[in-house]
């Protein structure tokens, strides 16, 4: 059956995008239409949008959320704010989708794709790399980074038993020491209210110099827009740890399906000796367990605390595709 690539706008494609994403086992929050549209609005200047669907007899097989720079296609998104990306494809339709997409790219004179960061279960690695060589595309993939995640058990006590003896002892010691310092409150915000977002951004900025440098006015605008959009979708969970009513650490997380994504964090440096940063993340894990989530995703990067809290790593890849004319 004939299929066709159709260029789309964010608004026209929104409904199909949401449906496909909901049915995709490998999809991540960074491939959602809300996230992609905000990124394009904030960072798309100087690029050309290549957003479209592959349709077959009225059925949407998949969505290509791409941008063009110097005639090279890559995903809508960037590695500094999108931990992994992918195409959004209806299960079982990967081959038809990618055959049509590659044909359309060639017809438009786009003969290079640079795709990153890719989880092992991405459609790029499970399907596109098999389809492309049959259509005279050369494929080169290499590991670029790692992501760290944790399978969540049924209870906090079960989680503690997953840790090594040393890790369990250290975490309990840190929790006990902080509890002895004063009145603790670990609260949650889901509405992106101005006070809590301001608190999170202040702690993020103050916690490390590299984070302060990262948080440009443009980046702050992006994070605020993402928080608003995720709150509207009921995905935002902003966790704030307070000691004697003073905010000392915060994490910005997103609930997506059965996964909690630990997107970013910050803490008050004057309380670093109390390990408030690590404790805020441990309490985030505890909260996720109590809400019956199945996976805690620490996201990209190999920071030591992720392993100390029981995480295991997965490789992330980059794939380059070139058409052999």
Order of alpha helices (4+ residues) and beta strands (2+ residues): beta-alpha-alpha-beta-beta-beta-beta-alpha-beta-beta-alpha-alpha-beta-alpha-alpha-alpha-beta-beta-beta-alpha-beta-alpha-beta
